């Protein structure tokens, strides 16, 4: 697993994992934005207050016109991810 570690993926705040995940996706789409800027945007919009509610995950992507599909109760297993890699 250590071979996959990338310090740029580490979130800054202990409760910003959903925001950090969206930042990584935004970066993949060529939208360079900081985690701090996204935390501020999410907070102003009521999507972040000591964490992100499940229904608000993806809102930052939608704000950038990136389509989002939400699925309740979905699971991703590390073994499934490693199989794809």
C-alpha positions as CSV (number, residue, x, y, z in Angstrom):
1,X,0.0,0.0,0.0
2,X,2.9,2.4,0.7
3,X,3.6,2.4,-3.1
4,X,0.3,4.2,-3.6
5,X,0.8,7.0,-1.0
6,X,0.7,10.5,-2.4
7,X,1.0,13.4,0.1
8,X,-1.1,15.6,-2.2
9,X,-4.1,13.4,-1.4
10,X,-3.9,14.0,2.4
11,X,-6.7,16.3,3.6
12,X,-5.8,19.4,5.6
13,X,-8.7,19.2,8.0
14,X,-9.8,16.1,10.0
15,X,-13.4,16.5,8.8
16,X,-12.9,17.5,5.1
17,X,-12.6,14.1,3.4
18,X,-15.6,14.7,1.2
19,X,-14.3,18.1,0.2
20,X,-10.8,16.7,-0.5
21,X,-12.3,14.0,-2.6
22,X,-14.1,16.5,-4.7
23,X,-11.0,18.6,-5.0
24,X,-9.1,15.6,-6.5
25,X,-11.9,15.1,-9.0
26,X,-12.0,18.8,-9.9
27,X,-8.2,18.7,-10.5
28,X,-8.7,15.7,-12.8
29,X,-11.1,17.8,-14.8
30,X,-8.4,20.6,-15.0
31,X,-10.0,22.8,-12.4
32,X,-7.2,23.8,-10.0
33,X,-8.7,24.9,-6.7
34,X,-7.4,24.6,-3.1
35,X,-9.0,22.5,-0.4
36,X,-9.2,25.7,1.7
37,X,-11.2,27.5,-1.0
38,X,-13.5,24.6,-1.3
39,X,-14.1,24.4,2.4
40,X,-14.9,28.1,2.4
41,X,-17.3,27.7,-0.6
42,X,-19.0,24.7,1.0
43,X,-19.4,26.5,4.4
44,X,-20.9,29.6,2.8
45,X,-23.4,27.4,1.0
46,X,-24.3,25.4,4.1
47,X,-22.7,22.2,2.8
48,X,-19.9,22.0,5.4
49,X,-20.2,22.4,9.2
50,X,-17.7,20.1,10.9
51,X,-18.1,17.7,8.0
52,X,-20.2,17.2,4.9
53,X,-23.7,15.6,5.1
54,X,-24.1,12.6,2.7
55,X,-26.7,14.5,0.6
56,X,-24.2,17.4,0.1
57,X,-21.4,15.3,-1.2
58,X,-21.0,16.2,-4.9
59,X,-22.4,19.7,-4.6
60,X,-19.0,21.3,-5.2
61,X,-18.7,19.2,-8.4
62,X,-22.2,20.3,-9.5
63,X,-21.2,23.9,-8.9
64,X,-18.4,23.4,-11.4
65,X,-20.9,21.8,-13.9
66,X,-19.5,18.3,-13.4
67,X,-22.4,15.8,-13.4
68,X,-22.9,13.7,-10.3
69,X,-24.8,10.5,-9.6
70,X,-25.5,9.7,-6.0
71,X,-26.1,6.2,-4.7
72,X,-27.2,5.4,-1.1
73,X,-25.7,2.3,0.6
74,X,-23.0,1.8,-2.0
75,X,-19.7,0.1,-1.0
76,X,-16.3,0.2,-2.5
77,X,-13.9,-2.4,-1.2
78,X,-10.1,-1.9,-1.3
79,X,-9.8,-5.3,-2.9
80,X,-12.1,-4.1,-5.8
81,X,-10.0,-1.0,-6.2
82,X,-6.7,-2.9,-6.3
83,X,-8.1,-5.3,-8.8
84,X,-8.8,-2.4,-11.2
85,X,-5.3,-1.0,-10.7
